[in-house]
Amino acid sequence: MSLYPLTFAPIYKSKIWGGNKFRTVLHKSDAPSELCGESWEISGLENDCSVVSNGDLAGNTLNELIDIYMDDLVGSKVLEKYDHEFPLLIKLLDVTDLLSLQVHPNDALAEKRHNSAGKTEMWYIVHAEDDADLTVGFNRPIDRDTFIEYVVTNRLTELFNVSKTQSGDAYFIPAGLVHGGGKGLLIAEIQQTSDITYRIFDWDRKDADGNARDLHIDMALDALDYSSKSDYRLAFHKTINEPSQVVKCEYFAVNRLEFNNVFDKDYSLLDSFVIYMCLNGEFLIQYDNMQFPVKKGQTILIPAILDKLQLIPTPQAEILEVYVP
């Protein structure tokens, strides 16, 4: 059976800070109507593996497809490096209330503690309400002892860098960088395949049963990067009908493309699958005289073997293009 552009059933996650923007902004009619914080768009994690929702392969899991199609699906270099594990986890976040302040371990620490990859990620702000802000990094360089002192004296929030953010901003969040906060944000998240998070502050919030959520201060101490810089926003050009590189690291590359003209795509030298996240508008993917429509809020996986295709806006679209460099 031949491969084709693949869509997957979203895996929705209820969160204390979630809302209903998957329905109201991204038009995902199957999303829960309240406290829905995450939509896992593409996942290869064992207990949360994405299931194909379109075409002849509907009902198969992503990991089953990797076992069958191997480098035709992910690319030979990706298969060689990651074996049969899909290397990226693609999410959407609805941060309606304050997101807990958190940090993720790097590869070495995650392997030692959890037998897992670490978690480096990127956030793209799909939608931000007026006066939305975000916490990313420390507002000055500190050390481990200073961090502990502020934890003990309940002054931790004094250490964090809080900045205004708006739709179209993007942030690179390597393992070790503290981040969170904010409210009124809809975020596209591209990350390593890992679900390891150390929560360090949760705004003294209680769950529905009156219990505080667990914190992981002791585990975070060795994971944190205690340095600081003035601005954590990524600088990139936003021009129409011209791809803009948002970020490129060892784990993923992300480009933004806003277009109202037909785009010819040649991925023959990429040797990787490609993922499109449609943030606004609609477009068609055309290859071999077949067309696949993509709407706002959808995420689609282009197998590595489909290396030449066209993107046809109907009439305009804004997408993120993601692959393994």
Beta strands, then each sheet from edge to edge (+ up, - down):
strand 1: 6-7
strand 2: 11-19
strand 3: 36-42
strand 4: 44-45
strand 5: 48-49
strand 6: 88-95
strand 7: 99-103
strand 8: 121-128
strand 9: 133-138
strand 10: 160-164
strand 11: 170-173
strand 12: 179-181
strand 13: 185-192
strand 14: 198-201
strand 15: 244-248
strand 16: 253-259
strand 17: 263-266
strand 18: 274-287
strand 19: 290-295
strand 20: 299-302
strand 21: 308-323
sheet 1: 1+ 20- 18+ 19-
sheet 2: 1+ 20- 18+ 21- 16+ 15-
sheet 3: 1+ 20- 18+ 21- 17+
sheet 4: 2+ 3- 6+ 13- 8+ 11-
sheet 5: 4+ 5-
sheet 6: 10+ 9- 12+ 7- 14+
end
